[in-house]
Structure formats: structure tokens, C-alpha cells
Amino acid sequence: SNHLPNVVYGCGQTERRVDEIQIHVIGYRRAPSLERLLDQLRNATYEGWGLSIPLYLHLDGGATDWVKNIVRRYEWEFGPKILDIRTQPHGLRGMWLTSMGAAAKVSGNNTLMVVLEDDIRVSKYYFQGLLALVDQYGRNPECRDSNLMGFSLSPIRLEELRKPFTRWNAQKAMGQRGQLVKPHLAYLSVVPSSWGSAFWSDRWNEFAKFCELRAKPPYYDHQAEAVASHEKSGNNYDELRMTPPELYVPDSRSNVWPKSWKRFMIDFMYARGNVMIYPSLPGEKGFASTLALSGEHVFSATRKSRSNNA
């Protein structure tokens, strides 16, 4: 994580011109968790936006009837509800890349896409927090920095790219600004967020083009990927050779993350110098958090709630 105060200057009081804010929920078989998230989304406050908010509900192939019935019955009063129920399994990486890629492709260059996996929890004020970030740093295309990939609704609390994993606290890491100055309320990082995030459609379209090449030989080793997918404990990750050394991000654990969309985005953002803006609220609070329920990238032995919403 980096504090890079000169990369994004802010938008001042210029006119807000964002074409659309979309919400995308990615689900599979965690019915109770999905239902709780959808309830939180419906009970959140959306004042201050004034436009329709489309809700996309993406279900991977193999979703249970319980999950399908939840999304079909769900009522969304803030805009259209779009169901994307797959018949074939795509996996978590495939769902992220195909769902967001398709949405970004038809959304133009000035749409903000909020993405929530089904084990995410959001604050009642998550949308207000997002609007505050938009108004400060993405009010219109002219003032939005071209390196800004998007916004995170949750802070970074764990240094996950190196082992041993260590706790990370933004305000401690950045230091105090003096007794008479307010602490930093946001910071930049080259690490993409997956625990409640919002991406600009133009940056995602660029990322999609990168992924088309990144997922093919010689940049992608299908055999090594298959081997890595069976190393669920992570004990042998250091022995894996999943990509050519020239593409490795120095000293980053993401180089050997199997089946991870985030691994591709770390490659992309690191090479281009792109950043995301993260909240830095008192007590490490955020506008979203994860329950880290058992799933494709979280195993039952490490199941743990990391909830600390504002």
C-alpha cells in the first residue's frame, strides 16, 4: 500500500457528470448470506444521486434453486433489476471477468460499477460514502485522474501480498499530520480492492483487453494453473511457476494465486501505475466488509468475520 498524495488532485466544485452508477452482485450457493446482502442494499440510503441505479444479479452455473428464487423474488425500487443466471459454471474469476467485462463494454467511458460478492456486508451509508469519493475525485471525466481505477468501500487491514501476512493500519502507516490538521480520510494503493469495490468503466475496458492476452500462452501456463488449483493449503505455493518470470510482480504473493481475477488486475495496475482510493476512517471502519465465508478463495479452516462497518 502506498500513500501517493500527488497523483489525484480532486475535483473541487466542478459539475458532477457521471453517466451511471451500477451495482453488481456476484453469487453462487450462499443463500442466507446473499439474502442478507440484498436486504442491506435495499435498506441503504441513496439520497443525493437523483438517477436510476441498475442492479445486476449474477449467478454462476450450478447455483441452487434457493439462490435463484431469492434473486427472482427480490424487489429493487431504485432502478431496473437485471438477472444474469448462468447455466454453465464459470468460477469466481470467470464471473468477475465476464460479468464486469460485458457491463463495461456497453456502458461507455464514464460509468461507475460497484461490485459485491455475496459474502460482503455494506453499511446503510455505503452509497453516501461512495458519492463523497466521487464528488471529490471523479465528479466528471475532466477532473478524474486517468490513473484512477476506482474506489474501495473497505480499508486495507491486511498486508496480503507477502508472507507472513501482517496487519496494516493506514493512519499508523501514514503517520499523523499534526494536532491542528485532520487525519487523512483517504489514501491510494496500487492493490485493487475485492471487498466492496467500484470501478470506472473506461479503466475496466482497458483491463479487459489486457486479460484477453494475459489468459493465453505464453503469458498463462494452463498446466501450472491446474497444479496450483490443487494446492489449496498454500504450503507449496513457493514452488509454483505459473507465469514467465518477466511478468512477475517483485516479491508479490499474487504471482501464484490460482483462479484469481485479482492476480490479473494486480499485474495490470502495477505495470500501468494505476491506483484505487481507499477510505481511512477512525477505528479502521469502512463502508463494506467481508465475512470471508468458505468459497473458492477462502477455505473453511480460515473462515472468519472481518466486519467493521461505519
C-alpha positions in Angstrom: 0.0 0.0 0.0 1.2 3.5 -0.8 0.2 7.0 0.2 0.6 8.9 -3.1 -0.8 12.4 -2.4 0.2 14.0 -5.7 -1.5 11.5 -8.0 -5.1 12.6 -7.5 -5.7 16.3 -7.1 -9.5 16.3 -6.6 -12.4 17.9 -8.5 -13.2 21.0 -6.4 -16.7 22.3 -7.1 -17.0 21.4 -10.8 -20.2 19.9 -12.2 -20.9 16.3 -11.4 -21.2 14.4 -14.6 -21.2 10.6 -14.1 -23.3 8.7 -16.7 -24.4 6.0 -14.3 -23.7 4.1 -11.1 -24.4 0.4 -11.3 -24.5 -2.2 -8.6 -23.3 -5.8 -9.4 -23.8 -8.7 -7.0 -22.0 -12.0 -7.8 -23.5 -15.1 -6.2 -23.4 -18.9 -6.2 -24.6 -21.1 -3.4 -24.6 -19.0 -0.2 -28.3 -18.3 0.0 -28.6 -16.8 3.6 -25.6 -14.5 3.0 -26.8 -13.3 -0.3 -30.3 -12.6 1.1 -28.7 -10.6 3.9 -26.6 -8.5 1.5 -29.6 -7.8 -0.7 -31.6 -6.7 2.4 -28.8 -4.3 3.3 -28.7 -2.9 -0.3 -32.4 -2.2 -0.2 -32.3 -0.6 3.2 -29.4 1.7 2.3 -29.9 5.4 1.6 -29.4 6.6 -1.9 -30.1 10.3 -1.4 -28.0 12.8 -3.4 -27.8 10.9 -6.6 -31.1 11.5 -8.2 -30.8 9.0 -11.1 -31.8 5.4 -11.6 -29.4 2.8 -10.1 -29.4 -0.5 -12.1 -28.9 -3.7 -10.0 -27.3 -6.7 -11.8 -27.6 -10.0 -10.1 -25.0 -12.5 -11.5 -25.3 -16.2 -10.5 -22.7 -18.8 -11.6 -23.8 -22.0 -13.2 -24.8 -24.6 -10.5 -26.4 -22.1 -8.2 -29.1 -23.7 -6.1 -32.8 -23.2 -6.6 -32.9 -21.4 -3.2 -30.4 -18.8 -4.5 -32.2 -18.5 -7.9 -35.6 -18.0 -6.1 -34.1 -15.3 -3.9 -32.9 -13.1 -6.9 -36.1 -13.7 -8.9 -38.3 -12.6 -6.0 -36.2 -9.7 -4.9 -37.7 -6.3 -5.4 -35.5 -3.3 -6.2 -37.1 0.1 -6.2 -34.2 2.2 -7.2 -33.9 1.2 -10.8 -34.0 -1.8 -13.1 -33.1 -5.3 -11.9 -31.2 -7.4 -14.4 -30.8 -11.1 -13.8 -27.8 -12.9 -15.2 -28.3 -16.6 -14.3 -25.7 -18.8 -15.9 -26.3 -22.4 -16.9 -22.6 -23.3 -17.2 -20.0 -22.9 -14.4 -17.5 -20.1 -14.8 -15.8 -20.0 -11.4 -15.2 -16.8 -9.5 -12.6 -15.4 -11.8 -14.8 -16.1 -14.8 -17.8 -14.5 -13.2 -15.9 -11.3 -12.4 -14.3 -11.0 -15.8 -17.3 -11.9 -17.9 -19.9 -10.0 -15.8 -17.9 -6.8 -15.5 -16.4 -7.0 -18.9 -19.9 -7.2 -20.5 -21.2 -4.4 -18.4 -18.3 -2.1 -19.0 -18.3 -2.7 -22.8 -21.8 -1.3 -23.2 -21.6 1.4 -20.5 -19.4 3.9 -22.2 -16.4 5.6 -20.5 -18.0 7.3 -17.6 -19.9 4.7 -15.6 -19.0 3.6 -12.1 -19.6 -0.1 -11.4 -20.0 -1.3 -7.8 -19.1 -5.0 -7.4 -20.1 -7.0 -4.3 -19.6 -10.8 -3.8 -22.3 -12.5 -1.9 -20.4 -12.6 1.4 -19.9 -8.8 1.6 -21.8 -6.7 4.1 -22.5 -3.0 3.5 -23.2 0.0 5.7 -26.5 1.8 5.4 -24.4 4.7 4.3 -22.2 2.9 1.8 -23.6 4.8 -1.2 -23.2 8.1 0.6 -19.6 7.3 1.2 -19.1 6.4 -2.4 -20.8 9.6 -3.6 -18.4 11.6 -1.4 -15.4 10.0 -3.0 -17.0 10.5 -6.5 -17.6 14.2 -5.8 -14.0 14.7 -4.5 -12.1 12.6 -7.1 -14.3 11.7 -10.0 -17.0 14.3 -10.4 -16.5 14.4 -14.1 -14.1 12.9 -16.7 -12.1 16.1 -17.0 -11.1 16.2 -13.3 -10.9 12.4 -12.8 -7.3 11.3 -12.9 -6.6 8.8 -15.7 -4.7 6.5 -13.3 -7.7 6.1 -11.0 -9.0 2.6 -11.4 -11.8 3.2 -8.9 -12.8 3.2 -5.2 -12.8 0.7 -2.4 -15.6 0.7 0.2 -13.4 -1.1 2.7 -9.9 -0.2 4.1 -6.8 -2.4 3.8 -6.4 -4.2 7.0 -4.0 -7.0 6.0 -0.8 -7.0 4.0 -1.7 -10.0 1.8 0.9 -9.8 -0.9 3.8 -11.0 1.3 4.2 -13.8 3.9 3.9 -13.8 6.7 0.7 -11.9 6.5 0.7 -8.9 8.7 -1.9 -6.4 10.0 -1.8 -3.0 8.3 -3.3 0.3 9.6 -3.5 3.2 7.2 -3.3 6.0 9.8 -0.4 4.4 11.6 1.4 3.8 8.4 1.0 7.3 7.0 1.6 9.0 10.4 -0.1 11.9 11.9 -0.4 15.3 10.1 -0.2 17.4 13.2 -2.5 18.2 16.0 -4.2 21.1 14.2 -4.8 19.2 10.9 -7.4 16.5 10.3 -6.1 13.0 9.7 -6.0 11.5 6.2 -9.5 10.3 5.3 -8.5 8.5 2.1 -5.3 7.0 0.6 -4.2 5.5 -2.6 -2.9 1.9 -3.2 -1.8 0.0 -6.3 -3.5 -3.0 -4.8 -7.1 -3.5 -6.2 -10.0 -4.0 -3.8 -12.2 -7.0 -3.8 -14.1 -6.4 -0.5 -16.7 -3.9 -1.8 -15.2 -2.0 -4.8 -16.3 0.3 -7.6 -14.5 0.5 -10.9 -14.7 3.1 -13.7 -15.9 1.5 -16.9 -13.2 3.0 -19.1 -10.4 1.6 -16.9 -12.2 -1.8 -16.8 -12.4 -1.8 -20.6 -8.6 -1.4 -20.7 -8.2 -4.1 -18.2 -10.4 -6.5 -20.3 -8.2 -6.1 -23.3 -5.2 -6.9 -21.1 -6.9 -10.0 -19.8 -7.5 -11.3 -23.3 -3.8 -11.6 -23.7 -2.9 -12.4 -20.1 -5.0 -15.5 -20.2 -3.3 -17.0 -23.2 0.1 -18.7 -23.7 2.9 -17.7 -23.3 1.6 -15.4 -20.6 -0.6 -18.1 -19.0 0.5 -21.6 -18.2 -2.6 -23.8 -18.2 -0.8 -26.8 -16.7 0.8 -24.8 -13.9 -2.6 -23.2 -13.2 -4.2 -26.7 -12.9 -1.5 -27.8 -10.4 -1.8 -24.7 -8.4 -5.6 -25.1 -8.1 -5.0 -28.3 -6.2 -2.5 -26.7 -3.7 -5.4 -25.4 -1.5 -3.4 -25.2 1.6 -0.8 -22.9 0.0 2.0 -24.9 1.6 3.7 -25.4 -1.8 3.0 -22.1 -3.5 6.6 -21.1 -3.3 7.4 -24.0 -5.7 4.9 -23.0 -8.3 5.9 -21.5 -11.7 2.6 -20.1 -13.1 3.8 -17.3 -15.3 7.0 -16.3 -17.0 9.5 -14.6 -14.6 9.4 -11.4 -16.8 5.7 -11.0 -15.7 6.2 -11.5 -12.0 5.4 -8.6 -9.7 8.5 -8.4 -7.4 8.1 -10.2 -4.1 4.3 -10.4 -4.6 2.3 -13.4 -3.4 -0.2 -12.7 -6.1 2.1 -14.2 -8.7 0.9 -17.7 -7.6 -2.8 -17.0 -6.8 -4.7 -19.7 -8.8 -8.1 -18.9 -10.4 -7.9 -15.3 -9.2 -9.1 -12.3 -11.2 -7.4 -10.1 -8.7 -4.0 -11.5 -9.7 -4.5 -10.3 -13.2 -5.6 -6.8 -12.0 -2.5 -6.5 -9.8 -0.4 -7.3 -12.8 -2.3 -4.6 -14.8 -2.3 -1.9 -12.2 1.3 -2.4 -11.2 2.5 -2.2 -14.8 0.5 0.9 -15.5 0.8 2.7 -12.2 -2.9 2.7 -11.6 -4.4 3.2 -8.2 -7.5 2.8 -6.1 -8.7 5.2 -3.4 -9.4 3.6 0.0 -11.3 5.1 3.0 -9.3 5.8 6.1 -11.9 6.3 8.8 -11.4 6.3 12.6 -11.1 2.8 14.1 -10.4 1.3 10.7 -14.1 1.4 9.8 -15.3 1.1 6.3 -18.5 1.2 4.2 -18.2 -2.5 3.4 -16.6 -5.6 4.8 -16.3 -9.3 4.2 -17.4 -12.3 6.2 -14.8 -14.4 4.4 -17.2 -17.3 4.1 -15.9 -20.6 2.7 -15.7 -20.5 -1.0 -13.4 -20.7 -4.0 -10.7 -18.4 -2.5 -11.5 -18.8 1.2 -11.3 -22.2 2.9 -13.3 -23.3 5.9 -10.2 -23.5 8.1 -9.7 -19.8 7.8 -13.3 -18.8 8.0 -13.5 -15.6 10.0 -15.7 -12.4 10.1 -13.9 -9.2 9.4 -16.9 -6.9 9.8 -16.3 -3.4 11.0 -18.7 -1.2 9.1 -19.3 2.5 9.6 
